[in-house]
Amino acid sequence: MAACAAAVLSATLLLQQPALAQDSAPPSPTEAVFGRTCAGCHAGGGNLLKPGAGLSLADLERNGLSSVEDIARVTALGVARMPGYGEDCKPRGQCTFGPRLSADVIRQLAEYTLAQAQAGWP
């Protein structure tokens, strides 16, 4: 009886997997980088460590980050408790200990962030 139940459950899960995969599109390369690099603190455009320093349009504007260039600069060099992710980030204590990002990837992240903020982080 248990073997039969396990077989039915396995078959059900196998049949459901393709449907689940079709329902959600894979993330874009930029979304994937955001997920790996930024979402730990900025999931959904918020800021887990410092309220008021999130990625909503109001927070960005209040903190002087109203353009792609402004967001890219902070992403590359860091600010306050946020580490910099740029290849040229200095001093070392202000920079991430993880992988560094190229200027192109940082710009794409900044464009993504501003677009999401303008759309209300859907």
C-alpha positions as CSV (number, residue, x, y, z in Angstrom):
1,M,0.0,0.0,0.0
2,A,2.8,2.4,0.9
3,A,4.6,1.6,-2.3
4,C,1.5,2.4,-4.3
5,A,1.1,5.7,-2.6
6,A,4.7,6.6,-3.2
7,A,4.4,5.8,-6.8
8,V,1.3,7.9,-7.2
9,L,2.9,10.8,-5.4
10,S,6.1,10.5,-7.6
11,A,4.0,10.4,-10.8
12,T,2.0,13.4,-9.7
13,L,5.1,15.4,-8.9
14,L,6.7,14.5,-12.2
15,L,3.6,15.5,-14.1
16,Q,3.3,18.8,-12.3
17,Q,6.9,19.9,-12.9
18,P,6.6,20.9,-16.6
19,A,3.5,22.9,-15.8
20,L,5.3,24.8,-13.0
21,A,8.3,25.5,-15.3
22,Q,6.0,26.9,-18.0
23,D,4.1,29.2,-15.6
24,S,7.1,31.2,-14.6
25,A,9.7,32.7,-16.9
26,P,13.3,32.3,-15.9
27,P,14.9,35.5,-14.6
28,S,16.8,37.7,-16.9
29,P,20.6,37.8,-16.4
30,T,20.3,41.1,-14.6
31,E,17.5,39.8,-12.3
32,A,19.7,36.8,-11.5
33,V,22.6,39.1,-10.6
34,F,20.2,41.2,-8.4
35,G,19.0,38.1,-6.8
36,R,22.5,36.9,-5.9
37,T,24.1,40.2,-5.1
38,C,21.4,42.6,-3.9
39,A,18.3,40.8,-2.8
40,G,19.8,39.7,0.5
41,C,19.3,43.2,1.8
42,H,17.1,44.8,-0.9
43,A,14.5,42.1,-1.6
44,G,11.4,43.6,-3.1
45,G,13.1,47.1,-3.2
46,G,13.3,47.4,0.6
47,N,16.3,47.5,2.9
48,L,16.5,45.0,5.7
49,L,19.4,46.8,7.5
50,K,18.4,50.5,7.2
51,P,14.8,51.5,6.7
52,G,14.6,54.6,4.6
53,A,17.5,53.5,2.4
54,G,15.5,51.1,0.3
55,L,15.1,51.1,-3.5
56,S,11.6,52.6,-3.7
57,L,11.5,55.7,-5.8
58,A,10.8,57.9,-2.8
59,D,13.8,56.4,-0.9
60,L,16.1,56.8,-3.9
61,E,15.1,60.4,-4.5
62,R,15.3,61.3,-0.8
63,N,18.9,59.9,-0.7
64,G,20.0,61.8,-3.9
65,L,19.9,58.7,-6.2
66,S,17.5,59.9,-8.9
67,S,19.5,58.7,-12.0
68,V,21.0,55.5,-13.3
69,E,24.4,57.1,-12.9
70,D,23.8,57.9,-9.2
71,I,22.6,54.3,-8.5
72,A,25.6,52.8,-10.5
73,R,28.1,55.0,-8.5
74,V,26.7,53.8,-5.1
75,T,26.6,50.2,-6.4
76,A,30.2,50.4,-7.6
77,L,31.7,52.3,-4.6
78,G,29.4,51.6,-1.8
79,V,28.0,54.0,0.8
80,A,27.7,53.8,4.6
81,R,27.0,50.1,5.5
82,M,26.5,49.0,1.9
83,P,29.7,47.6,0.3
84,G,30.8,48.6,-3.1
85,Y,30.7,45.9,-5.8
86,G,32.8,47.6,-8.5
87,E,36.1,46.3,-9.8
88,D,37.8,49.6,-8.8
89,C,36.2,49.8,-5.3
90,K,38.6,51.2,-2.6
91,P,39.3,51.2,0.3
92,R,39.1,47.4,0.7
93,G,37.0,47.6,3.9
94,Q,34.2,49.5,2.1
95,C,34.1,46.8,-0.7
96,T,32.4,43.4,-0.9
97,F,34.5,40.4,-0.1
98,G,32.5,38.5,-2.8
99,P,32.9,38.7,-6.6
100,R,33.3,42.1,-8.1
101,L,31.0,43.3,-10.9
102,S,32.0,44.9,-14.2
103,A,31.0,48.5,-15.0
104,D,28.5,47.1,-17.6
105,V,26.9,44.8,-15.1
106,I,26.6,47.6,-12.5
107,R,25.0,49.8,-15.1
108,Q,22.5,47.1,-16.0
109,L,21.7,46.6,-12.3
110,A,21.2,50.4,-11.9
111,E,18.9,50.5,-14.9
112,Y,16.9,47.5,-13.6
113,T,16.7,49.1,-10.1
114,L,15.4,52.4,-11.4
115,A,12.9,50.8,-13.7
116,Q,11.6,48.6,-10.8
117,A,11.4,51.6,-8.5
118,Q,9.4,53.6,-11.1
119,A,7.1,50.6,-11.5
120,G,6.7,50.3,-7.7
121,W,8.7,47.0,-7.4
122,P,5.9,44.8,-8.7
